Amino acid sequence: MPDRFMEISLQSLIPIPLKDRKLHEQSGIWKKNCLFHQAEWIKIQAPSGTGKTSFQHILYGIRHDYEGAVMYNHQNLKDFDEDALAKLRQEQLSVIFQDLKLFGNLTALENIELKRLLSPGFRTSDSIQEMASLLGIDGILHQPAAICSYGEQQRIAIIRALMQPFDWLIMDEPFSHLDDANIQKAASLIASECKARGAGLIITDLEADNHFNYQRVLYL
Amino acid sequence: MLHTLLSKLIKNSAGKTRFLMALVGMSVAIFLILSAVQLQVNYYQLLHAKDNQDSIANFLVVNKIMTDQNIGSSSLSEEQIKDIQAQPFVESLGNIVPSRFKAAIQSNSDRFPFYTDIAFESVPSEFLDITTKDWTWTEQSNYLPIIVPNQFLDIYNFQFSISQNLPQLTPAVVKMLVFKVTIQTPNGPLSMNGRVVGLSNRISSMLVPQSFMEWANKRFANSQSANASSRVVIRTKDPGNPMLVSYLKEKGLTTDADKTRFSRYRQVVDFVVNISGITGILMLAFALLIFTLFIQLTIASCKDEIALLVLMGSSPKQLKRFLMRRFYPPNIWIALIGLILISVTQFWLFQFLKEKQIFLSPYISAYTVMAAIGILLVIALVNHQSIKKWLRQKK
């Protein structure tokens, strides 16, 4: 199944707002041609203001103000219509946003459940319970997400991202509000989930870290 | 389950009361349109059915105007009859054949004695306003069925019986009486039993079956043209048609005068159908407009939630399906309740009119059901289009 596992190829990519800054001269990604192989674990280290979140949003098809091209298996992301984009987000691409993007008026459980139901049949609701107790948030599952602490919300977002099949997991500072012990639990959960799927991961963060066994570290 | 979660996120922002009021408007609209369709079908059925005692379709008995000039030649010639039949306003024509022999009827009972000389006429059965299985006669029949004008019974009950101190009679009693019919034949009197099988409003004449008339005229007639008609009955859609009136005048013919009440019925039916149909369609248009506004308002007020749902990977199809499921099902209930109400009304109308010898179908017509389905399709299409439009505009 050649289409099942996805390669990501970036061709001279640069967000238009960053175009005139000189930053991209040292960048390993902006205005370069990169190929992310399937199942590759990639760390992108990016100081503030280098377009870390823009990069994630461009890959996820939310931002379109860029030059160059993002190719998923030789298909230009800009050519995806809304149905194809929905399919991509349901089956091949999962994401943990820096600002988490939870529904504040839904409970933690409902936030995760919603994602699970959008890719029906992939995970049972029991798996939510397991992951929640693994990450220590099983006590707050029935609280509205809005009144959970940021660290708890981060773990909700992590579990939510794992409720669907994917070839790539794209994370933007996913552990910023977690202590080391919790980071370790979350990272090992993510690692085992990615391995189970044979999936690649792209994590963007400010600093260097050893959360995962990266095959490549790039600087934005 | 997904539906429940989505309903928590996408709420009816315009308020339940207003939504309910829009639904009430939609109900009235659908009810009016369906009533108009059913009324039109009922009216058409009355206009074209053969089995209605007081059918709205019009039957006119046409004969020559009697003047000093045509005394003795009152019969219509074959050419005249063909000419009448050829007119565009004549749907069908039946010959009325008079008896050409002397006859009398006489009571069998001493308690209720009567005797009178009498003459008969016959018309083809499809011009009668009475359908009864008794309306046949063969040489082997035990009795001669007779149809009597309702006016005769009225004259008897309200004048004659009072003046003669005789009992009054109901139609049911009249139909039970068996009396003696005596025909003067060249070989002397021939007697048989007779019985009234129906009371007619349409043709003011003592009627016997055509088969009897042909048989009797052939055997006992005292004139040559045994089965020539004296007058004709025509069926026409509109007795108030000016062409018909002027034709009759021009040819020196005349007909029953007071047939205009049927045209008045028709005007009333047309008026009611038009008013309820037009009002219904206007209300439907407004209700649809309000519904699209609800859809727009709901999508606009939940645009953040919808945007986030799209980010989570929910497809436009899933959102459309959800919004359809939110807005559409009440319409199905409304149409169903409308159909039930109209079915009940129709059944009630059927029973009410049955007593008046007007026969409607007890059930609603297929057209009414199809109209309901049609309206539901229109609503589905409009809802679907506006959901599609506003979801796209939001982006």
Interface residues (C-beta under 8 A of the other chain):
Chain A: Y60 I62 E82 D83 A86 K87 L88 R89 Q90 K101 F103 N105 L106 E110 E113 L114 K115 L117 L118 S119 P120 Q164
Chain B: M1 L2 L5 K8 L9 E305 L308 V310 L311 M312 G313 S314 S315 P316 K317 Q318 K395
